């Protein structure tokens, strides 16, 4: 685990230096290959979460439905007071929790519980015309398909269990950096 932590920190530091950005105290490292999200406070690993990323290949391109790579920040936090399982549409709570819907309506992979809306920080890679993470509405959020966490199932977002997204939401702030890597 020490080698992995050093690799994560080195990738983040290098990218922040290249972009003249200062790393935040709390930061996230997403490994698409591992389907894991690592929460760090400085150099200390706080927790590792099982996640789900896109069922398609990674991509920063608009309409690709791939999970974007590179350096991001949490641009907006949405849903602070929503109860677990709340369904969001257009970043607004619908008033329904996913388990209250009839079984046939639950096949949709809903945005639930909390939203950490990501913004790319790499011009031409994950921000800007045709590749903009924020304009693609890429989030870290809860899902009604918790049993499938750990498998690639999203349309570009990073999915967590509803309990885990509440915990992460409470630990992270807007402006905290998120590095998304293939490995």
N, C-alpha and C positions, 0 to 999 in steps of 0.2 A: 504493500500500500504506500510505503514511503516514496518509491520510484514514481508511482502514479501521481501522488500529490506534487512532487517536484516537477513532473512533466506538465501537469495542469497549470501550476504557478508560472513556469517558464513560458508556456504558450500565451498565457494572459499577459504577462509582463512584456514579452516581445511585441505583441499586438498593440498594447497600450502605448509603448514607447514609439512604435512606428506611426501611430495616429496622434501622438502628443496628447494622450488621455491619461488621467490619473485613476488607477484602480480604486474601487470603493472598498471600505472595510469588509462589508459582507458582499460576497460575489458567488456566482453560480457557474459551474462547468457542466455542460451537457455532453455526454458521449452517446452519439447516435448508435454506434456499433454495439455498445453495451446496454443500451436502453436504461441508462442511469443518469441521474442528476446529482451532482456533488455540491453541497452548500458549505462554503468556507467563510470563516471570520479571520481575516488576515491570512496567516499560514496554517491555521488550525482547521482541520476538517470537522465540521459540526455534525453533518448527517448525510447519508446517501439515500436517495429515493429511487424506487423503481418508477419508470415513466413509459410512455408510448409516444413515438414520433410518427412521422408520415409513413404510410404504407407504400408511398412512391419514393423514387430516389431523391436524395437531398438536392435542393435547388433554391436559389434565391430569385428565380425568374417568376414574374407575375403570371398567375393562372397555372403554374406548374403543379400546385398542391404538394410540393416538396417542402420539407423542413429546411429553413435557411441556415447557413453556416456563418461563422465569424463572430466578431464582437458586436454585442448589443447592449442596450440599457433597458431597464424597466421604465417605460415612459409614463404609464398610468396604472394605478391600482383601482380595481372596480369591484364592488360587492361587499364592502366591509361588514355590513349588518345583515347580509342575506343568510337565511338558514341553510344548513348543508342540504345539498340536492336541488337547490333552486335552479331553475332553467333560465338562462339569459338568451335573449334574442336582440341583436343590435346593441349589445352591451347593457340592456335594460332587463331587470328581473321581470319574469312573466307572471309571477304569483303562483306558479305551479312547481311542485317538486317532481322529479322524474318518476318516482315510484307511484305517484298518484295517477299517472296516465295509464290508459288501457295497454295491455301487453303488446298489442300490434303497433302501437305508437312509439314503443321504446327502442325500436331497431335503429332509429336515428341516433348518431353520436352527438349528444347535446353538449353545449358549453354550460357547465354547472358550477355552483358554489362561489367561486372567486375567479377573477381575471387579473393576470399580470400581463399587460399589453407591452409587447417588445418593439423597440425601435433600433434599426441597424445603425451602426456607427462607421461603416466602411463605404465611403463614396464609390459608386460604380459596382460594388459587390453586393451589399445588402441595404443600401440607401440610395435613392435617386431614381430617375426614370426607368421603369420596367423591372426594377429589382428591389423595391422598397418594402422592407419587412413591416413597417408601421402601416402603410397603405394596403398591404396584403392582409391586415388584421390577424397577425400571428401572435398568439397568446400562450401563456402557461395557464392552464385551467383544469378544473375538475371534469369528470366524465361520468356518465351513467353506465359505462361499460368497464367498471372497475375490475371485473374478473379477467379482462384481457390486458390489463396493465403489464408491461414487460414485452409486449409484442407490438410490432409496427401496425398502427391502426388509424392514425389521424389523417387529416387533410392539410397538414403542415404545422399544426400547433403541437405543443408539448403537453401531454396529458398526465395528470396525477390522480390518485384516489382523492375523494372529497376531503377526508380527514387530513391527508398530506398537504393538499393545496391550502387549506386553512392555516396549518402550521407554517408553511413556507411564506404565505401572504403576510402573516403576523411578524415574521422574522426579517422580511426584506422591505426596503424602502424604494421609493421612486429614485431614479438615478443610479441604483445599484447595477453593476455590470454583470452581463451574462455572456459567457463564451460558449458557442455551440460548435462542436467538432465532430468530424466523421468518426474518430476513434476515441 
